[in-house]
Amino acid sequence: MTFGFPLFLAAALAAVVPVILHLINRRRAKQLPFATLRFLRISVQRTRRRKRIHDLLLMLLRMAVLILLAVGLAKPTLTSLKSLFGAGSETAMAVILDNSASMGLLDQGGERFETARSAALQILNEAKDGDQTTLFLSGGPAFPEQGRLDRTGEKVRQILQACGPSYEKADLGILVRQAKTLLAESRAVNKYVFVITDMQALSWEGLEATKEPDAVAENEYTDPEDEIPVIVVDCNRAPKPNVAVTGVELKAPVPITGIPVKAAVELFNSSTVEQKRHLELFVNGGKKADSEVITIPPEERAAHEFDFAFDRGGLQRCEVRLVGTDGSKLDDRRFFSATIDQGIPVAIVKARNHEIPYLEDTFYLQRALTPVRSENWALRVTMLTAEELISEPLGPYTVVYCVNLPAPDADTAARLRQYVEQGGNLAWIAGENVDPIAYSTMDEEAGRSLLPAPILDTRTADAAEDRDSWHVASLSADHPAMRLFLEPASLYTSVLVYKFVAIDENVAADGESGGARVLMRLDDGSPLLLSRNVQRGRVLFLATSVHVGWTNLPLRPLFLPLWAQLTFELAGVEQAKHRVIAGAPLALPFAEQTEPLSVEVLTPGGATIRRETEALEGGGQVFRFPETHEIGIYRLRPLKGTGKDEVAFSVNIDPDEARLETIDPETLKGRLGPDPVLFAENPDDLASTFAELREGKSLWSLFLGCVLACLVFETLISNQMSPKEEEDVPRDVPPGMRRLARKKE
């Protein structure tokens, strides 16, 4: 604490005046002879203690008034924030400007970001010649000068004029740490971090609570004497009601031209009043459908489904738009892509070729996946033998079915593992050649990444136990492919199984083991079909065969649509992998590629960018593209033979940006650490904030309030606690004695 006029502190000596007056005014009772003192003793004993307390309180209050007045006139000021722009003191300032999507909201008639930009310019205008300034943006394209200290401030002003709200999510916690690390290297006397934000809680989720000294990262400042205050400028006021498109999911039973599909759209109303909106669906730039009026309750979600069909094959660029304007235009669009009639590449691997085709284990499966001979069919099936699998590139295939194969050797298992981890879908189907011991060994050597769960032994129905078969008792209601066949139940309960490979009982007991998911179960509880995610891919295991020796499944009506839908669902996972939020990198693996590969990127804005792939530690190549600052469809084209066609990525705003919940200032203070934190009251006029930084926080109003409180209490004590005449002497004392008793007192 400092004092603007310290000489006034000498006036605190006046506090001795009430003490002196108190001592002077102490009176001793006169000694008067009288026949009896009984009544006088009663009066004195009753009032003596009360008057002492009364006089002491009055004295203390009057002393407090004089001391508080003296200290208040001395102009006390809190100086926990060091003097900013002090004479002869160089200052270094880092301005963190939140330009996440929520800053694009209209707030009291203007855009939040414009309020934030104005606040940043006010901060720059307060800097003196020679002061160092820098700017950090939370999203959008990076500027070369961003995050570098500048003594003129011109580069920071240029960035401010060129930037705007982005489609990306902010991580302000990381930026605060980066700013403090940069300022810690400066030799400036005064160092400050300004954070201009709307206080959205989402933007601070990455900021952990105050760290212990031994938990601070190596690249963070650690000098406790290098105190760097944080000044938070809150630009959040009264946002205009807003509705955001937070999700779109394409539901296509069969991705073929002319076949009806559904696009399920999710909307979120962040305001406290009900909203009514319209939606439009665009395919390849042309309007495809309109919605009816959609009512979205306050702070709730609503859904709508578009029913339509694609007119042509190939890559489809789709977009859903909200009609009209609201609080933010940034979240009124959502993109998705689909490849129709694309000939999804599927490999079916068998142990060997059989002289009689219909006796092959893959006979029924092959026909289920190629029910029509047409170029427009969605699946392109390639038949392979176990011998061909050893050298066949697996990267081009979306799904690989291994039907009744002996356990592959170590090299082939390693290639299968790499295929799965880089996004492939591997399905194993049991049969006479499947040795549980050999398969378990293979899976262990591959790091348990080739089977969804451990397998035990092969079981056959025993007529002696009055059972000649099992039947399918249930399908997973949560799986997109399985739930299509829940009704009527006779579709699956009519499937009989005479022989199957048992799975670990832990899976049968709780439906999940190591992430495995039971999709089909027998009447005794044994799992028949399982699935598990392995890094970016999936592995499946069918515990019975797809030939008539072990089950009647291939002969039931369920067989053909079930395997077609399961394959489409697996292929759809690949589409899901090609959806990212703005700011996240695109990643396209090339598992079989050993040499660098050129890939061309067509951005939504029409730019064409060419980059090279990078080598992966486990082999293969991967293409990464981090500049996803625009929303829309990104098209990636490999420039030489890899077996991959053009791949489309849809990039959208983070749906959580529609959540407008704010973080509590006290919570934020605790997370920012031990350094001082100041919250600016008015982003449109930061003059009072700058004054507080220069001079500290004045305590005059606090001391004045204390003086007034003391005066009120002094008056209250003087009038309410003084002894009344009626209370001075007991009632049974005669009137004449009362007068003498008062004189005695």
C-alpha positions in Angstrom: 0.0 0.0 0.0 1.2 3.5 -0.8 -0.1 7.0 0.2 -0.6 10.0 -2.2 -0.3 12.6 0.7 1.6 10.9 3.5 1.8 14.1 5.6 -1.9 13.7 6.4 -0.9 10.6 8.4 0.4 12.9 11.1 -3.2 13.9 11.7 -3.7 10.5 13.2 -2.1 11.9 16.4 -5.4 13.7 17.0 -6.7 10.3 18.2 -5.2 11.1 21.6 -7.7 13.9 22.1 -10.6 11.7 23.0 -8.4 9.9 25.5 -7.4 13.2 27.2 -11.0 14.4 27.3 -12.0 11.0 28.7 -9.5 11.3 31.5 -10.4 14.9 32.2 -14.2 14.2 32.4 -13.8 11.4 34.9 -15.5 12.7 38.0 -15.3 11.4 41.5 -18.4 11.3 43.7 -18.5 14.0 46.5 -18.3 12.7 50.1 -21.5 13.9 51.8 -22.5 12.9 55.3 -25.9 11.2 55.5 -27.8 9.1 57.9 -28.0 6.1 55.7 -26.3 5.2 52.4 -28.3 2.1 51.6 -30.2 3.6 48.6 -27.1 5.3 47.2 -25.1 2.1 47.3 -27.8 0.4 45.3 -27.7 3.1 42.6 -23.9 3.1 42.2 -23.5 -0.6 42.0 -26.2 -0.8 39.3 -24.8 1.9 37.0 -21.0 2.0 37.5 -20.1 -0.9 35.1 -22.6 0.3 32.5 -21.1 3.8 32.4 -17.6 2.4 32.1 -18.5 0.4 29.0 -20.4 3.3 27.6 -17.5 5.7 28.0 -14.9 3.3 26.7 -16.9 2.6 23.5 -17.4 6.3 22.8 -13.7 7.0 23.3 -12.7 4.1 20.9 -15.2 5.2 18.2 -14.0 8.8 18.3 -10.4 7.7 18.1 -11.3 5.5 15.1 -13.0 8.3 13.3 -10.0 10.6 13.7 -7.5 7.9 12.6 -9.6 6.8 9.6 -10.0 10.4 8.4 -6.2 11.0 8.7 -5.4 7.8 6.7 -8.1 8.5 4.1 -6.8 12.1 3.5 -3.4 10.5 2.9 -5.0 8.9 -0.2 -4.1 5.2 0.4 -3.6 3.0 -2.7 -3.2 -0.7 -3.2 -0.1 -1.4 -5.4 -0.1 -5.2 -5.8 -0.2 -4.4 -9.6 3.1 -2.6 -10.3 3.0 0.9 -11.8 2.2 0.7 -15.5 3.8 3.2 -17.9 5.8 4.6 -15.0 8.3 7.3 -15.7 11.5 5.9 -16.9 10.2 2.3 -16.7 10.1 0.2 -19.8 7.0 -1.9 -20.3 6.4 -5.2 -22.1 2.8 -6.1 -22.9 1.3 -9.3 -24.4 -2.3 -8.9 -25.7 -4.2 -12.2 -26.1 -7.2 -11.6 -28.4 -9.9 -14.2 -28.3 -11.2 -14.6 -31.9 -12.9 -17.9 -31.4 -16.3 -18.5 -33.1 -18.2 -17.3 -30.0 -16.6 -13.8 -30.5 -18.6 -13.5 -33.7 -21.9 -13.1 -31.8 -23.8 -9.9 -32.0 -23.8 -8.3 -28.6 -25.8 -5.2 -27.8 -26.1 -4.4 -31.5 -22.4 -4.9 -32.3 -20.1 -7.8 -32.9 -18.2 -9.0 -29.8 -15.0 -9.1 -31.8 -15.3 -5.5 -32.8 -15.6 -4.6 -29.1 -12.5 -6.7 -28.4 -10.5 -5.1 -31.3 -11.4 -1.6 -29.9 -10.1 -2.7 -26.5 -6.9 -3.9 -28.0 -6.3 -0.6 -29.7 -6.9 1.3 -26.5 -4.2 -0.8 -24.9 -1.8 -0.1 -27.7 -2.6 3.7 -27.5 -1.5 3.7 -23.8 2.0 2.4 -24.7 4.9 4.9 -24.7 7.7 5.0 -27.3 10.0 2.1 -26.7 7.5 -0.1 -24.9 7.3 -3.6 -26.3 4.0 -5.1 -27.4 2.9 -8.4 -29.0 -0.3 -10.0 -30.0 -1.6 -13.6 -29.7 -4.7 -14.7 -31.6 -6.6 -17.8 -30.4 -7.5 -19.0 -33.9 -7.4 -18.5 -37.6 -4.3 -18.2 -39.9 -1.1 -17.5 -38.1 0.7 -14.2 -38.9 4.5 -14.2 -39.1 4.8 -11.4 -36.6 2.3 -13.0 -34.1 3.9 -13.7 -30.7 6.9 -11.5 -31.3 7.7 -8.4 -29.2 7.6 -5.2 -31.3 8.8 -1.7 -30.0 6.8 0.3 -32.5 3.4 -1.5 -32.2 2.8 -1.0 -35.9 3.0 -4.7 -36.7 0.4 -5.5 -33.9 -1.9 -2.8 -35.4 -1.6 -4.4 -38.8 -2.5 -7.8 -37.5 -5.5 -6.2 -35.7 -6.8 -4.7 -38.9 -6.4 -7.9 -40.9 -7.8 -10.5 -38.4 -11.4 -11.3 -37.6 -13.5 -14.0 -35.8 -12.4 -17.5 -36.7 -14.4 -20.8 -36.9 -12.1 -22.3 -34.3 -12.2 -23.1 -30.6 -9.9 -21.1 -28.3 -7.4 -22.5 -25.7 -6.7 -19.3 -23.7 -4.8 -21.2 -21.0 -2.1 -22.2 -23.4 -1.8 -18.7 -24.8 -1.5 -17.2 -21.3 1.4 -19.6 -20.5 3.1 -18.8 -23.9 2.7 -15.0 -23.3 4.2 -15.3 -19.8 7.1 -17.3 -21.1 7.8 -14.7 -23.8 7.6 -11.8 -21.3 9.8 -13.5 -18.8 12.6 -13.3 -21.3 12.2 -9.5 -21.7 14.3 -7.1 -19.6 11.4 -4.6 -19.3 10.6 -3.5 -15.7 6.9 -3.8 -16.1 5.3 -6.8 -17.7 1.6 -7.4 -18.3 -0.7 -9.9 -20.1 -4.0 -8.6 -21.4 -6.6 -11.2 -22.2 -9.5 -9.9 -24.3 -12.3 -12.5 -24.3 -16.0 -13.1 -23.8 -15.2 -15.4 -20.8 -16.7 -18.4 -22.5 -16.1 -21.4 -20.2 -15.1 -23.6 -23.2 -12.1 -21.4 -24.0 -10.7 -22.0 -20.5 -11.2 -25.7 -20.3 -7.5 -26.4 -21.0 -6.4 -24.2 -18.2 -5.7 -26.4 -15.2 -5.8 -25.3 -11.5 -2.7 -23.6 -10.0 0.3 -25.8 -10.5 2.8 -26.8 -7.8 6.3 -25.6 -8.5 7.6 -29.1 -9.3 4.8 -29.5 -11.9 5.7 -26.5 -14.0 6.8 -27.4 -17.5 10.4 -26.6 -18.5 9.3 -23.9 -21.1 7.3 -21.9 -18.5 8.5 -19.1 -16.4 9.4 -20.1 -12.8 10.9 -17.0 -11.2 8.6 -16.1 -8.3 10.0 -12.5 -8.3 9.1 -12.1 -12.0 5.5 -11.3 -11.2 3.4 -10.9 -14.4 -0.1 -9.7 -13.7 -3.0 -10.7 -16.0 -5.7 -8.2 -16.9 -8.9 -9.8 -18.2 -11.1 -7.6 -20.4 -14.6 -9.1 -20.5 -16.5 -8.4 -23.8 -19.5 -10.5 -22.9 -22.7 -8.4 -22.5 -26.2 -9.3 -23.8 -25.9 -11.6 -26.9 -28.6 -11.6 -29.6 -30.6 -14.9 -29.6 -28.8 -17.5 -31.7 -29.5 -20.9 -33.2 -26.6 -23.1 -34.3 -26.4 -26.1 -36.6 -24.4 -28.5 -34.4 -24.5 -31.8 -36.3 -25.4 -33.6 -39.6 -25.4 -37.3 -40.0 -26.1 -39.0 -43.4 -28.2 -42.2 -43.0 -27.9 -44.2 -46.2 -29.0 -47.8 -46.3 -27.3 -48.3 -49.6 -25.2 -45.5 -51.1 -26.4 -45.8 -54.7 -27.8 -43.2 -57.1 -31.6 -42.9 -56.8 -31.9 -44.8 -53.5 -33.6 -42.6 -50.8 -31.3 -41.5 -48.0 -31.8 -39.3 -44.8 -29.7 -36.4 -43.5 -30.3 -36.0 -39.8 -29.7 -32.4 -38.6 -29.3 -31.3 -35.0 -30.0 -27.7 -33.9 -29.2 -25.9 -30.7 -30.9 -22.8 -29.3 -28.5 -21.0 -26.9 -30.9 -18.2 -26.0 -33.5 -18.2 -23.2 -36.4 -17.7 -25.6 -38.0 -20.1 -28.0 -36.9 -19.9 -31.7 -38.6 -20.9 -34.9 -36.3 -21.5 -37.9 -36.1 -23.0 -41.4 -33.4 -25.2 -42.9 -32.2 -25.7 -46.5 -30.2 -28.6 -47.9 -27.7 -28.1 -50.7 -26.0 -30.8 -52.7 -23.2 -29.9 -55.1 -24.1 -26.2 -54.9 -27.8 -26.6 -55.7 -30.8 -26.5 -53.3 -32.1 -30.0 -52.8 -34.8 -29.6 -50.0 -36.4 -27.2 -47.6 -37.7 -27.9 -44.1 -40.9 -26.9 -42.5 -40.8 -24.5 -39.5 -38.7 -26.1 -36.7 -39.4 -25.0 -33.1 -36.3 -25.1 -30.8 -37.1 -24.7 -27.1 -34.9 -22.3 -25.1 -31.4 -23.7 -24.3 -32.5 -27.0 -25.8 -31.8 -29.1 -29.0 -34.1 -30.0 -31.8 -33.7 -32.4 -34.8 -34.9 -32.6 -38.4 -34.5 -35.2 -41.1 -34.2 -34.5 -44.8 -35.4 -37.3 -47.2 -33.8 -37.1 -50.6 -31.8 -39.1 -53.2 -28.6 -38.3 -55.0 -29.0 -37.7 -58.7 -25.5 -38.8 -59.8 -22.6 -40.9 -58.6 -19.2 -39.8 -57.4 -18.2 -37.3 -54.7 -21.2 -35.4 -53.2 -20.5 -32.0 -51.5 -23.4 -31.3 -49.2 -24.4 -28.4 -46.9 -27.2 -27.6 -44.5 -28.0 -23.9 -43.9 -30.2 -22.0 -41.6 -32.5 -19.5 -43.3 -32.4 -15.9 -42.0 -30.0 -14.1 -39.6 -29.6 -14.4 -35.9 -26.9 -13.8 -33.3 -24.0 -15.4 -35.3 -23.6 -16.2 -38.9 -20.6 -18.5 -38.3 -22.6 -21.5 -37.0 -25.5 -21.3 -39.5 -23.9 -23.8 -41.9 -22.7 -27.5 -41.6 -21.0 -29.5 -44.3 -20.8 -33.2 -45.0 -19.6 -35.3 -47.9 -20.6 -38.7 -49.4 -19.2 -40.8 -52.2 -22.0 -42.5 -54.1 -21.6 -45.5 -56.4 -17.9 -45.4 -55.4 -17.3 -49.1 -55.5 -16.2 -49.5 -51.9 -13.1 -51.8 -52.2 -13.6 -55.0 -50.2 -11.3 -58.0 -50.0 -12.5 -61.6 -49.2 -9.6 -63.9 -48.3 -10.1 -67.7 -48.4 -7.6 -70.5 -47.5 -7.4 -71.7 -51.1 -9.4 -72.1 -54.3 -11.8 -75.0 -54.4 -12.6 -77.0 -57.6 -16.3 -76.7 -56.9 -17.2 -73.0 -56.3 -20.3 -73.6 -54.1 -18.2 -75.7 -51.7 -15.9 -72.8 -50.9 -16.3 -71.2 -47.5 -16.6 -67.8 -49.2 -19.4 -68.8 -51.6 -22.4 -67.3 -49.8 -20.5 -64.2 -48.5 -19.3 -63.3 -51.9 -22.8 -63.4 -53.3 -24.2 -61.4 -50.3 -21.7 -58.6 -51.1 -22.3 -58.7 -54.9 -26.1 -59.3 -55.2 -26.2 -57.6 -58.6 -23.8 -57.4 -61.5 -23.8 -53.7 -62.1 -21.2 -51.0 -62.4 -23.4 -48.9 -60.1 -23.2 -51.3 -57.2 -21.7 -49.8 -54.1 -19.2 -52.6 -53.3 -16.2 -53.7 -55.4 -15.2 -57.2 -54.2 -11.8 -58.7 -54.7 -11.2 -62.4 -54.0 -7.8 -63.4 -52.6 -6.2 -66.6 -51.2 -4.1 -66.8 -48.0 -1.0 -67.1 -50.2 -1.9 -63.8 -52.0 -2.6 -62.1 -48.8 1.1 -62.3 -47.9 2.1 -59.7 -50.6 -1.2 -57.9 -51.5 -1.3 -54.2 -50.6 -4.0 -53.8 -48.0 -4.2 -50.0 -47.9 -6.7 -49.7 -50.8 -9.3 -51.9 -49.1 -11.9 -50.5 -46.8 -12.8 -53.9 -45.3 -10.9 -57.2 -45.4 -12.8 -60.4 -44.6 -10.6 -63.4 -43.6 -12.8 -66.5 -44.0 -11.8 -69.7 -42.3 -8.0 -69.0 -42.6 -5.2 -70.8 -40.7 -3.5 -68.3 -38.4 -1.3 -66.1 -40.5 2.5 -66.0 -40.0 4.2 -63.3 -38.1 5.0 -61.1 -41.1 1.4 -61.2 -42.4 0.0 -60.6 -38.9 2.2 -57.5 -38.6 0.9 -56.2 -41.9 -2.7 -56.8 -40.8 -2.0 -55.0 -37.5 -0.6 -52.0 -39.4 -3.6 -52.0 -41.7 -6.0 -51.9 -38.7 -4.1 -49.3 -36.8 -4.1 -47.0 -39.8 -7.8 -47.1 -40.3 -8.7 -50.5 -41.9 -11.5 -52.8 -40.9 -10.5 -56.5 -40.4 -13.2 -59.2 -40.0 -12.4 -62.8 -39.0 -14.9 -65.6 -39.8 -14.5 -69.0 -38.0 -14.4 -72.4 -39.6 -12.5 -75.7 -39.5 -9.1 -74.1 -40.2 -9.4 -71.7 -37.2 -7.3 -73.1 -34.4 -8.1 -71.2 -31.1 -4.6 -71.7 -29.7 -2.8 -70.6 -32.9 -5.1 -67.5 -33.1 -4.6 -66.6 -29.5 -0.8 -66.8 -30.0 -1.1 -64.6 -33.2 -3.1 -62.0 -31.3 -0.7 -61.9 -28.3 2.3 -61.4 -30.6 0.4 -58.6 -32.4 -0.2 -56.8 -29.1 -3.8 -58.0 -28.9 -4.8 -55.8 -31.8 -6.1 -58.4 -34.3 -9.0 -60.0 -32.3 -11.8 -58.2 -30.4 -11.5 -60.6 -27.5 -9.6 -63.8 -26.5 -11.0 -67.1 -28.0 -11.1 -70.3 -26.1 -12.2 -73.5 -27.9 -14.6 -74.9 -30.5 -17.9 -76.2 -29.2 -20.4 -78.5 -30.9 -24.1 -79.2 -30.0 -24.4 -82.5 -28.1 -27.5 -84.5 -28.6 -26.9 -86.2 -25.3 -27.7 -83.0 -23.5 -31.0 -82.7 -25.4 -29.5 -79.9 -27.6 -28.7 -80.3 -31.3 -28.2 -76.6 -32.0 -28.3 -73.1 -30.5 -30.2 -70.2 -31.9 -29.5 -66.4 -32.1 -31.3 -64.8 -29.2 -30.4 -61.1 -29.5 -28.9 -58.4 -31.7 -27.3 -55.2 -30.5 -29.9 -52.4 -30.5 -27.2 -49.8 -30.4 -25.3 -50.9 -33.5 -26.4 -49.0 -36.7 -26.4 -52.2 -38.9 -27.9 -54.6 -36.3 -30.8 -52.4 -35.2 -32.3 -52.5 -38.7 -33.2 -56.2 -38.2 -34.6 -56.2 -34.6 -38.2 -56.5 -35.9 -39.6 -59.0 -36.5 -37.6 -61.1 -34.1 -38.1 -64.2 -36.2 -35.5 -62.7 -38.6 -32.7 -63.7 -36.2 -34.2 -66.3 -33.9 -34.6 -68.6 -36.8 -30.9 -68.7 -37.3 -29.5 -72.0 -35.9 -25.8 -72.6 -35.0 -24.5 -76.2 -34.7 -20.8 -75.3 -34.0 -19.0 -72.2 -32.9 -15.8 -70.9 -31.3 -16.2 -69.9 -27.7 -15.2 -66.4 -26.6 -13.8 -65.4 -23.2 -16.5 -65.7 -20.6 -15.9 -62.2 -19.4 -17.3 -60.9 -22.7 -20.4 -63.2 -22.3 -21.0 -61.9 -18.7 -21.0 -58.2 -19.2 -21.0 -57.6 -23.0 -17.7 -55.8 -22.9 -14.1 -56.9 -22.5 -11.2 -54.7 -23.4 -13.5 -52.5 -25.4 -15.1 -55.4 -27.3 -18.8 -55.0 -28.2 -21.2 -58.0 -28.6 -23.3 -57.5 -31.7 -25.0 -60.9 -31.8 -25.6 -63.4 -29.0 -26.8 -67.0 -28.7 -29.6 -68.3 -26.5 -27.1 -69.6 -23.8 -25.5 -66.2 -23.6 -22.4 -67.0 -25.7 -21.3 -64.1 -28.0 -21.5 -64.9 -31.7 -20.4 -61.7 -33.3 -18.0 -59.1 -31.7 -16.4 -55.8 -32.7 -13.7 -53.7 -31.1 -12.0 -50.4 -32.1 -8.2 -50.6 -32.4 -6.7 -47.2 -32.7 -8.1 -45.8 -36.0 -9.6 -49.1 -37.3 -11.8 -52.0 -36.2 -11.6 -55.8 -35.8 -14.5 -58.2 -35.8 -14.9 -61.9 -35.2 -17.8 -64.1 -36.2 -17.6 -67.2 -34.0 -19.3 -69.5 -36.6 -18.8 -70.0 -40.3 -20.6 -68.5 -43.3 -21.2 -71.9 -44.8 -23.9 -74.5 -44.2 -21.7 -76.9 -42.3 -21.8 -74.9 -39.0 -25.0 -72.9 -39.2 -28.0 -72.2 -41.4 -27.3 -68.5 -41.4 -26.3 -68.4 -45.1 -29.8 -69.9 -46.0 -31.8 -67.4 -43.9 -33.3 -64.2 -45.3 -31.3 -62.2 -42.8 -27.9 -63.2 -44.3 -27.7 -61.1 -47.4 -28.9 -57.7 -46.0 -27.1 -58.2 -42.8 -23.6 -58.6 -44.4 -24.3 -55.8 -46.9 -25.4 -53.4 -44.1 -22.5 -54.4 -41.9 -20.0 -53.7 -44.7 -21.7 -50.4 -45.5 -21.5 -49.5 -41.8 -17.8 -50.3 -41.7 -17.2 -48.3 -44.9 -19.1 -45.4 -43.3 -16.6 -45.4 -40.4 -14.1 -44.3 -43.0 -16.4 -41.4 -43.9 -16.6 -40.5 -40.2 -12.8 -40.3 -40.0 -12.9 -37.7 -42.7 -14.9 -35.2 -40.5 -12.8 -32.8 -38.4 -13.5 -29.5 -36.6 -11.9 -26.2 -37.8 -8.3 -25.9 -36.8 -7.7 -29.7 -36.5 -5.3 -31.2 -39.0 -6.4 -33.5 -41.8 -4.6 -36.8 -41.8 -4.7 -39.4 -44.6 -2.6 -42.6 -44.1 -0.9 -44.6 -46.9 0.0 -47.8 -45.1 1.7 -49.5 -48.0 3.6 -46.5 -49.3 7.3 -46.5 -48.6 8.4 -43.4 -50.5 7.2 -39.8 -50.0 4.1 -39.0 -52.0 2.8 -35.7 -53.4 -0.8 -34.9 -52.5 -2.8 -32.0 -53.9 -5.3 -30.2 -51.6 -8.3 -28.2 -53.0 -9.6 -25.9 -50.2 -13.2 -24.7 -49.9 -12.0 -21.2 -51.0 -10.7 -22.6 -54.3 -6.9 -22.6 -53.5 -4.8 -25.5 -54.6 -1.9 -26.6 -52.3 0.6 -29.4 -52.9 2.4 -31.1 -50.0 4.5 -34.2 -49.4 3.6 -37.1 -47.1 5.6 -37.9 -44.0 7.1 -41.3 -42.9 5.5 -43.1 -40.0 7.5 -44.8 -37.3 6.0 -48.2 -37.9 6.3 -47.9 -41.7 4.1 -46.4 -44.4 3.4 -42.7 -45.1 0.9 -40.2 -43.8 -0.3 -36.9 -45.3 -1.0 -34.1 -42.8 -2.6 -30.8 -43.6 -3.0 -28.4 -40.6 -4.4 -25.3 -42.2 -8.1 -26.0 -41.8 -9.1 -22.5 -40.9 -12.0 -22.4 -43.4 -15.1 -24.5 -43.1 -16.3 -26.6 -46.0 -15.2 -29.6 -48.1 -11.4 -30.2 -48.6 -10.5 -32.5 -51.4 -7.2 -34.5 -51.3 -5.8 -36.0 -54.5 -2.8 -38.3 -54.5 -0.7 -37.5 -57.5 0.6 -41.0 -58.4 -0.6 -44.6 -58.1 -1.4 -45.5 -54.5 -4.8 -47.3 -55.0 -6.5 -44.3 -53.3 -9.0 -42.1 -55.2 -9.8 -38.5 -54.3 -10.8 -38.2 -50.6 -13.0 -35.5 -49.3 -12.8 -34.1 -45.7 -15.6 -32.0 -44.3 -14.4 -29.3 -41.9 -17.0 -27.6 -39.5 -17.1 -25.3 -36.6 -16.8 -27.1 -33.2 -20.4 -27.7 -32.1 -19.5 -26.8 -28.5 -18.9 -23.2 -29.6 -22.7 -22.8 -29.4 -22.4 -23.2 -25.6 -22.3 -19.7 -24.1 -21.7 -20.6 -20.5 -19.1 -18.3 -18.9 -16.5 -19.0 -16.3 -16.8 -17.5 -12.8 -14.1 -14.8 -12.2 -13.1 -16.3 -8.9 -12.7 -19.7 -10.5 -10.6 -18.1 -13.3 -8.4 -16.4 -10.7 -7.6 -19.7 -9.0 -6.7 -21.3 -12.3 -4.5 -18.5 -13.5 -2.1 -19.0 -10.6 -0.5 -16.8 -7.9 0.1 -13.8 -10.1 -2.2 -10.8 -9.6 -5.4 -10.9 -11.8 -7.5 -7.7 -12.6 -10.8 -7.7 -14.4 -11.6 -4.6 -16.5 -15.1 -3.3 -15.9 -15.8 -1.7 -19.2 -14.2 -2.9 -22.5 -15.4 0.3 -24.3 -13.5 2.6 -22.0 -10.5 1.2 -20.2 -9.4 4.5 -18.7 -10.3 3.5 -15.2 -8.4 0.2 -15.6 -5.3 2.1 -16.9 -5.6 4.5 -13.9 -5.6 1.5 -11.5 -2.6 0.0 -13.2 -0.7 3.3 -13.0 -1.7 4.4 -9.5 -3.1 1.2 -7.8 -6.6 0.8 -6.4 -7.7 3.8 -4.3 -9.0 2.9 -0.8 -10.4 6.4 -0.1 -14.0 5.3 -0.6 -13.4 2.4 1.8 -12.0 4.6 4.5 -14.8 7.1 4.0 -17.4 4.4 4.5 -15.7 3.3 7.7 -15.8 6.9 9.0 -19.5 7.1 8.3 -20.1 3.8 10.0 -18.2 4.8 13.1 -20.1 8.1 13.3 -23.4 6.2 13.1 -22.3 3.8 15.9 -21.1 6.8 18.0 -24.5 8.4 17.7 -26.3 5.2 18.5 -24.2 4.5 21.6 -24.5 8.1 22.8 -28.3 8.1 22.6 -29.3 4.5 23.2 -26.9 3.3 25.8 -26.8 6.4 28.0 -28.5 5.7 31.4 -32.1 7.1 31.6 -33.2 9.0 34.7 -35.8 6.4 35.5 -33.2 3.7 35.4 -30.5 5.4 37.5 -32.2 4.8 40.9 -34.4 1.9 42.0 -38.1 2.6 42.0 -38.5 2.0 45.7 -36.2 5.0 46.6 -38.2 8.0 47.8 -38.1 11.1 45.5 -35.9 13.1 47.8 -33.4 10.3 48.0 -33.4 10.0 44.2 -32.1 13.6 43.8 -29.4 12.9 46.4 -28.5 9.6 44.7 -28.0 11.4 41.3 -25.8 14.0 43.0 -23.8 11.2 44.6 -23.3 9.6 41.2 
